[in-house]
Amino acid sequence: MKFPPISDIRKMRKTLDITQSQLSVESGISQSTIAKIERESISASYATVVKLFETLERMGNDDKKELLAKDISSKDVATVQSDMAVHEASELLKSTGYSQLPVLKGETPVGSISERTISKLLMKGATMDDLVNMPVYKVMNDSYPVIPENISMSTVTKMMNDCDAVLVHKNGKIVGIITTSDLLKLI
């Protein structure tokens, strides 16, 4: 039987949304020792590592709590309006560091725009003057799916096989976004 790597202790703890202090109380192992084990700055005994894994497994089974969309969605959703110029959308992409943004008309999602979309326009011969005057709605891609905040992450993961992002709503208002980079944080 292959024993999981010690680095999985931190991953499991983060996935279960458990603090080092909570794990310490449940396992009887000091919080400072757990921190050192997670940083891999000490070599923990076999018994200590087994105890941590068993405690994490028990805590995970006790909760039977699956992560929900609201648990991992980014709350600060940068958006562009459909009548905004492509050049302005490009500037927003650069300033936020995002590669894609949802496009709204008022507060309703109507599409998406990405660095790739803008790059393709330039490769097809669009000039900077074109981008200054061209509204986003003329070049935007399909809108990202909109999901309720309480949908399970297993469902979100399946949905994201076909799209780069999903928008999270609460009572009809967009309250978050989940992108592929958010999913990678769970690993």
Summary of the structure (lengths in Angstrom):
residues: 187
radius of gyration: 21.8
end to end distance: 22.2
largest distance: 67.1
contacts: 535
relative contact order: 0.14
helix: 48%
strand: 20%
